[in-house]
């Protein structure tokens, strides 16, 4: 009876912790809930398997039953949460229903609520000539996230919005998964060896010795555009590679040139393009002020 009461109390505490996590990390809470469901399923499966085996019961007592229950629980826990297991299937389904995964909800997401059509023959500098209404929609869509990133880095929100605009063609050329769902990656940040989150693998253009080449690369994927801004802020703020960028964050030209010198992009004209997009963003904000 005491063990049962302790188990109930532990379950209640776990449920309260899961509710708390759901507010700050909904995707992590979904994964934990899915693993809990799988663990319960595995416990019932192990019990059924044990019950199907013949036992005389001569050597059984409260102590051996408790030991068996603890062993079954430990076995069920160790078998749960494995890659490709039942918990992964449950988590993906829950994420789709909650709009957290890369299913239909993610597919309909757009970095620009009013994007201008993208011509197939558009050149790399077309981003700075986007019609004003579509560009203004992009700026308005990401202003709040950019301001939060500004609080972390000191870099003006307008500069970061402009870089997101350049990287995505004002939201017309987002990095997407194979199923069409957006990665929410606005800054073209790649998934290096240290990245433990989801990824989107796409074909992109890299400049090698000044010449453009098509390569397949792995990019970080997020759950929202706000997460993309937050991760970009962390990268710029914490990496020694971008220390000079942060120190000159108030100067548009210095910001753009600092990013290029730090090797943020391989495009030799990256700084010039970014400076022009920043000017476009500033003009748009003045026109609607």
Helices and strands as residue ranges (DSSP letters): H 2-24, H 26-52, H 62-79, H 86-98, H 104-108, G 124-129, H 132-153, H 157-168, E 199-208, E 211-220, H 225-238, G 240-242, H 243-247, H 252-261, H 270-288
